[in-house]
Amino acid sequence: MLKTIIFFFCAFNLHSGEIFIDTPDKCKLSAYENITSSKSYVLIEIHGLGSNKDEWQKLNDSLKKEKIGYLAIDLRGHNKSVECNNEKIDYRNFTASDWQKILIDIKAAYDYLSKKIDKSKIVLVGASIGANAAIISGETLQNPVIALSPGLNYAGLEPAIPLSKIRNKILIIYSESDNYSAFSVNHSFKAICKENDIKCSIKKSKTGHGVEIFKSEQLFIKELINWVKNLKNK
């Protein structure tokens, strides 16, 4: 009887569809979740500047096939997440301090997800400015991080020092045609990983920035999925 109750409780908490997440500073975030198992890893997906949660669709199609969950969020000021404290907001009007607040969005998504699954099953994945935000959040949360095209400084979000303090696994993917991200990885992030004995896996594609890497070279979707699947063995 107890096992039956637990089963239905867990099944009730698992969900696929659009949701809204409230942040501590009264922003309402639009998100899409696909969580079909409490035992699988779930990726919190953090999009790039001016984009939205839909940019992860190509990756998510593959995640579904592999039974890996995801929670894709619209960051504040983007797409459907344009209301904070009963006022309309737009990322195009953001100040440097406003951009720092996207870290609040990530923590809100993390807190929401941690009520459904074990925190150790949560992976942060970000693209472009979302990659920087994922690394910075990774210092606080100490969950695995996947960073697509991170840079030394996007809109005041600087991941170098937080990267040096992460003690979980990190996957960094960048492209050689993306000059700024390539410079950031080759002249800073690689050295930080080595000097601080961080378990960084660094992969290089030929072209693309952020999720565009998946369009130019689909093998990196497989690389990402295999990395997630092998987390428990690393």
Backbone torsions as a table, in degrees:
resi	resn	phi	psi	omega
1	MET	NA	-44.0	-180.0
2	LEU	-62.2	-41.9	179.6
3	LYS	-62.1	-38.0	179.2
4	THR	-64.8	-42.6	178.7
5	ILE	-62.5	-45.2	179.6
6	ILE	-61.9	-41.4	-179.6
7	PHE	-59.8	-48.8	-177.9
8	PHE	-69.3	-31.5	177.1
9	PHE	-64.6	-45.8	-179.8
10	CYS	-66.3	-42.1	-179.2
11	ALA	-64.0	-36.3	179.4
12	PHE	-64.4	-34.6	-176.3
13	ASN	-80.8	-19.4	179.5
14	LEU	-83.6	147.5	-168.4
15	HIS	-161.1	152.3	172.6
16	SER	-133.9	120.3	179.8
17	GLY	152.3	-179.8	-179.4
18	GLU	-78.9	140.5	177.8
19	ILE	-137.4	173.3	171.8
20	PHE	-128.5	136.7	-178.2
21	ILE	-116.9	129.1	177.6
22	ASP	-91.1	133.3	178.1
23	THR	-93.5	162.7	178.9
24	PRO	-60.0	-27.6	179.1
25	ASP	-97.0	24.8	169.0
26	LYS	68.3	35.9	168.7
27	CYS	-96.5	148.1	177.8
28	LYS	-110.3	113.7	-176.0
29	LEU	-99.5	128.7	172.1
30	SER	-81.0	138.9	-179.4
31	ALA	-149.1	160.6	174.2
32	TYR	-128.3	125.7	-179.5
33	GLU	-117.1	147.1	172.4
34	ASN	-137.9	94.9	-177.4
35	ILE	-125.2	106.5	-175.1
36	THR	-109.3	-6.7	178.8
37	SER	-149.2	135.2	178.6
38	SER	-78.2	-7.1	-177.8
39	LYS	-97.5	-15.1	-177.1
40	SER	-88.0	159.4	173.0
41	TYR	-69.1	149.3	177.0
42	VAL	-128.8	129.1	-178.7
43	LEU	-95.0	127.6	167.6
44	ILE	-87.7	116.1	-172.2
45	GLU	-100.7	125.1	-173.5
46	ILE	-119.3	110.7	-172.0
47	HIS	-77.5	175.8	-179.7
48	GLY	-87.0	175.0	-178.4
49	LEU	-60.8	130.5	177.0
50	GLY	76.2	0.7	-179.0
51	SER	-101.5	-157.6	178.5
52	ASN	-160.4	-178.0	-174.4
53	LYS	-62.4	-21.4	-177.9
54	ASP	-69.8	-15.6	-178.5
55	GLU	-65.1	-16.1	-178.4
56	TRP	-89.1	4.2	-171.9
57	GLN	-57.5	-42.9	-178.5
58	LYS	-61.5	-44.1	176.7
59	LEU	-65.7	-43.0	-175.3
60	ASN	-64.7	-32.1	176.0
61	ASP	-59.0	-38.2	179.0
62	SER	-77.4	-36.5	178.6
63	LEU	-61.3	-39.8	179.3
64	LYS	-59.2	-43.9	-179.1
65	LYS	-63.6	-29.9	-177.7
66	GLU	-94.8	5.3	179.3
67	LYS	61.7	32.8	174.6
68	ILE	-102.4	130.9	-176.5
69	GLY	-83.2	166.9	176.7
70	TYR	-153.5	152.4	173.7
71	LEU	-131.9	100.3	-178.4
72	ALA	-94.7	126.7	-176.6
73	ILE	-114.1	148.7	164.9
74	ASP	-88.5	116.7	176.7
75	LEU	-63.3	154.6	178.9
76	ARG	-52.0	139.8	-179.9
77	GLY	83.4	0.3	-177.3
78	HIS	-120.3	140.6	171.2
79	ASN	51.0	-111.2	-177.2
80	LYS	-94.2	-1.7	-179.7
81	SER	-100.0	69.7	-172.6
82	VAL	-121.1	20.2	179.1
83	GLU	-127.5	120.5	176.2
84	CYS	-132.4	124.7	178.5
85	ASN	53.4	41.4	178.3
86	ASN	65.7	20.3	176.1
87	GLU	-124.4	148.0	178.1
88	LYS	-78.8	139.0	178.4
89	ILE	-131.0	155.7	-179.1
90	ASP	-142.2	128.4	-177.5
91	TYR	-57.7	-25.7	-178.7
92	ARG	-67.0	-14.7	178.1
93	ASN	-106.3	9.3	-175.4
94	PHE	-69.2	141.6	169.8
95	THR	-92.8	175.5	178.2
96	ALA	-58.9	-39.2	-179.8
97	SER	-69.3	-30.8	177.2
98	ASP	-65.1	-39.8	-179.9
99	TRP	-65.0	-32.1	177.3
100	GLN	-62.4	-25.1	-176.0
101	LYS	-74.4	-11.3	176.4
102	ILE	-67.1	-18.2	174.5
103	LEU	-66.3	-30.3	175.7
104	ILE	-66.0	-38.0	178.9
105	ASP	-61.6	-43.7	-179.2
106	ILE	-64.1	-43.1	179.4
107	LYS	-65.0	-37.4	178.2
108	ALA	-64.1	-41.5	177.3
109	ALA	-64.6	-39.7	178.8
110	TYR	-63.7	-45.3	-179.9
111	ASP	-64.3	-39.5	177.5
112	TYR	-61.6	-46.8	-175.8
113	LEU	-70.0	-35.7	-177.0
114	SER	-68.0	-12.5	174.7
115	LYS	-81.9	-13.0	-177.4
116	LYS	-105.6	-35.5	-176.5
117	ILE	-133.9	167.8	176.3
118	ASP	-63.4	134.9	-178.2
119	LYS	-57.8	-30.1	-178.7
120	SER	-68.0	-12.7	-179.9
121	LYS	-93.1	1.5	-178.1
122	ILE	-91.5	131.8	177.2
123	VAL	-122.1	133.5	177.0
124	LEU	-93.5	126.5	176.6
125	VAL	-130.2	129.2	-178.2
126	GLY	-136.8	154.9	178.9
127	ALA	-121.8	132.3	178.5
128	SER	59.4	-120.7	177.9
129	ILE	-61.7	-29.1	175.6
130	GLY	-66.0	-30.1	176.6
131	ALA	-67.4	-43.6	176.9
132	ASN	-61.0	-43.6	180.0
133	ALA	-64.7	-36.0	179.1
134	ALA	-65.3	-42.5	179.5
135	ILE	-65.2	-45.7	-179.8
136	ILE	-61.6	-42.7	177.9
137	SER	-67.5	-30.8	179.8
138	GLY	-62.9	-29.3	177.3
139	GLU	-64.6	-42.6	-177.8
140	THR	-75.6	-44.7	-173.2
141	LEU	-86.0	-26.7	-179.7
142	GLN	57.8	41.2	171.4
143	ASN	-104.6	162.6	176.7
144	PRO	-58.1	148.7	-176.6
145	VAL	-130.2	138.2	170.9
146	ILE	-119.7	122.6	-176.3
147	ALA	-120.8	116.4	177.3
148	LEU	-99.0	114.5	178.0
149	SER	60.0	51.0	175.5
150	PRO	-69.7	157.6	177.7
151	GLY	-135.9	164.9	-178.4
152	LEU	-62.9	-32.2	-178.6
153	ASN	-157.2	111.7	171.4
154	TYR	-117.7	113.4	176.8
155	ALA	52.9	36.6	177.9
156	GLY	86.5	-3.5	176.5
157	LEU	-89.5	107.3	-174.5
158	GLU	-113.0	112.0	-171.9
159	PRO	-92.1	-3.0	-172.7
160	ALA	-59.2	-53.8	-178.6
161	ILE	-65.8	-46.2	175.9
162	PRO	-57.6	-38.4	178.8
163	LEU	-57.6	-39.6	-177.7
164	SER	-67.1	-14.7	-176.0
165	LYS	-108.0	2.0	178.9
166	ILE	-79.8	135.5	179.7
167	ARG	-117.7	15.0	174.5
168	ASN	-109.0	-176.1	-175.9
169	LYS	-81.3	147.7	-178.7
170	ILE	-135.8	134.2	172.2
171	LEU	-114.8	121.8	177.8
172	ILE	-114.8	126.6	176.3
173	ILE	-123.0	127.6	178.4
174	TYR	-140.1	169.4	178.2
175	SER	-119.1	148.6	-178.2
176	GLU	-70.0	-20.6	178.8
177	SER	-82.4	-13.1	179.9
178	ASP	-91.7	89.1	-168.7
179	ASN	-56.9	-44.5	-175.3
180	TYR	-68.8	-46.3	179.1
181	SER	-65.9	-40.9	179.2
182	ALA	-61.7	-42.6	177.2
183	PHE	-62.7	-44.5	-178.5
184	SER	-60.4	-42.9	-179.1
185	VAL	-70.4	-48.7	-173.0
186	ASN	-74.7	-28.6	-176.3
187	HIS	-106.3	-1.0	179.6
188	SER	-141.6	-61.6	-170.3
189	PHE	-64.5	-38.6	178.5
190	LYS	-61.2	-44.4	-179.3
191	ALA	-65.9	-40.0	178.9
192	ILE	-61.1	-44.3	179.0
193	CYS	-60.8	-44.3	-177.6
194	LYS	-68.8	-46.4	-176.3
195	GLU	-66.6	-28.2	-176.9
196	ASN	-105.8	9.6	177.5
197	ASP	53.8	45.9	179.9
198	ILE	-92.4	141.6	-178.6
199	LYS	-80.3	76.8	-179.8
200	CYS	-98.1	133.3	170.2
201	SER	-111.7	118.7	-174.4
202	ILE	-115.7	123.7	-177.9
203	LYS	-120.5	143.9	-178.1
204	LYS	-120.2	128.2	173.2
205	SER	-102.2	175.7	-179.3
206	LYS	-84.3	-43.5	-176.5
207	THR	-139.9	167.1	173.8
208	GLY	106.9	152.3	175.3
209	HIS	-128.7	131.2	-178.8
210	GLY	62.6	-135.6	-177.7
211	VAL	-68.3	-13.0	176.9
212	GLU	-62.6	-22.1	176.6
213	ILE	-59.3	-36.5	-179.6
214	PHE	-67.0	-29.8	-179.6
215	LYS	-76.8	-34.9	-178.4
216	SER	-81.4	-32.7	-179.2
217	GLU	-143.2	96.5	-174.7
218	GLN	-66.7	-17.8	-179.5
219	LEU	-61.0	-22.5	-179.0
220	PHE	-74.4	-20.1	171.1
221	ILE	-66.3	-43.9	178.2
222	LYS	-65.4	-39.0	177.4
223	GLU	-59.2	-46.3	-178.6
224	LEU	-63.3	-46.2	-178.7
225	ILE	-63.2	-43.8	178.8
226	ASN	-63.1	-37.4	178.9
227	TRP	-63.6	-43.7	178.9
228	VAL	-64.2	-44.9	-179.0
229	LYS	-60.7	-32.8	-176.2
230	ASN	-92.5	6.3	-177.7
231	LEU	-55.5	-41.7	-176.9
232	LYS	-66.7	-16.6	-179.0
233	ASN	-98.7	-0.2	-174.3
234	LYS	-99.8	NA	NA
